[in-house]
């Protein structure tokens, strides 16, 4: 009975620490792992954190793809925009493409998720491009919503190609 009570007490303390101070919980979990103290691990929360970490990586990829695709679309649809406007779109494409490439370099297994991520991010990127396109001023043509393709017009190779800018 005493052993069961100790296990229950350990679980209660781990739960309280997890809820009270996540950073300290992480530090203790790392120490338990380094020291081979597997019985001391808060397995339930450790699994939860690992699942969230995987989601976070995927969300970062989708977020950068959304902006990258939105600005590639703007460069394609609003190719007649003044160079001063397009300059910021080019900068955004460079920045967010590099973030995507960094994501993939840091976590190569995300390449398997890339087609799904592009599919999920494209709709939001399209909405972004449409909304930003409606903000055009100073005689710049405002594209119609139908000018923006419903399905992603770019291949994954184009999206990742550091010399591709939507046309």
N, C-alpha and C positions, 0 to 999 in steps of 0.2 A: 504494500500500500504506500509506503514511504517513497518508493521510486516513482510511482504514478503521480504522487503529489508534487514531487520535484519537477517532473516533466510538465505538469499543468502550470506550475509556478513559472517555469522558464518560458512557456508559451504566452502566458499573460504578460510577463515583463517584456518580451519581444514585441508583442502587439502594442503595448503602451509606448515603447520607445519608437516604434515605426510611426505611430500617430503623433507623438510629441516632437520628435526631432529626426527627420528623415536622413539628414546628412550624417548624424551620429550613428544611426542604424546602418547606413551604407558602410561607414568606416568599420563598425563592429563586424558586419557581415564579411567584409574583405579580410579582416584579421582571422575570423573563424575559418574561412576558406584557406588562407595561407598556412594556418597552423593545423589544418586537417581536423578541425573540431566540427565535424559534420553534424553531430547530434545537437549542437548548439545553434544550428541554422534555423532561421525563420523561413521555412520552405514555402509556405503559402504566399508570403509577401515577396519573396525572392522571385518566384515564378511570375507574379503580377508585374513586378518591375521589369523583368526580362521581356515579357509580352509588350509592355508599354514602350520599351526601348526599341523594339522592332517596329512598332507602329510609328514611333517618332521618326525613325529613319525614312520610312515610306512617305510620311507626311511632308518631310523636308524636301524629298525628291519631287513630289507632286506640286508643292508650292512653288519651287523654282521652275518646274516645267510650265506651270500656268502662266507665269510672267514671261518666260521665254517664248512660249507659243503665242501669247497675246501680242507681243511686239514683233515677232516674225510675221504674224497676220497683218499687223498695221503696215509693216514695210511692204508687204505684198499688195494689200488692198489700197493703201494710200501712197502708192509709189510716186504720185504727182505732188506730194506734200513738199514744202520748202525744205532744203537741206538742213536748215537750222532746227526744224522739228524732228527730222529723221535722225539727226545726230544723237539725240537722247535715246531714241529707240535702239540705235546701233550699240550705244553704251550699255543699255539694259540687256540686250541680247548677249553681248560679250560677258557681262557679269553673271547673268543667270545660267548661261551655258557652262561657264567655268565652275559654278557651284554644282551643277548637275554632274559634270565630269569628275569633280572632286568627290561627290557622293559615291559615284560608281567606282572610283579608284579606292576609296576608303572601305567600301562595302561591296565587293565585286558580285556577291550573290544578288544584289538589287537589279542586276541586268535581267534576271529572269522576270522581275516585276515590271520592267520598263515598258513593254507594250500595254499592260494594264494601266500603268501610271499615266502614260501619254493619253490613253483613251479617257481616263477620269479627269485629267487636267485640261484637256482640250476644250471641253464645254465651258469651263470657267474662264479659260484664256480667251475664248471667243467672246464671251460676255464682256470681259475686260476691254478687249479691242473695240467692241461696238460702243460701249459707254464712253471710252476715251475718244473714239472717232466723232461722237456727237459733240464733243467739246471744241472741235475745230473752230478757229476764228480767223479773222483777217483775210477773208476771201478764199480760205482753203475749203475745198470741196468736202462736204459731209457725206461719207459713204452711206448707202442704204444697208439695212440689216441683211438683205439677201446677197449683198456683195461678199459676205463672209461665209465661206463654205461650212455646211453643217458638220461634215466629217473632216478630220484633220487632213489637210492636203500635203503634209510633209511626212517623209519616211523617217524612221528612227535614225538612219544614216545621215540624212540632211539635218535633222535636229541636233545631232552631236558634232556635225562637221563645222569646225571653227572658221571656215571660209564661206559658209552658207548664211544668207540673209533674207530668205523668203522669196527670192525671184530667180 
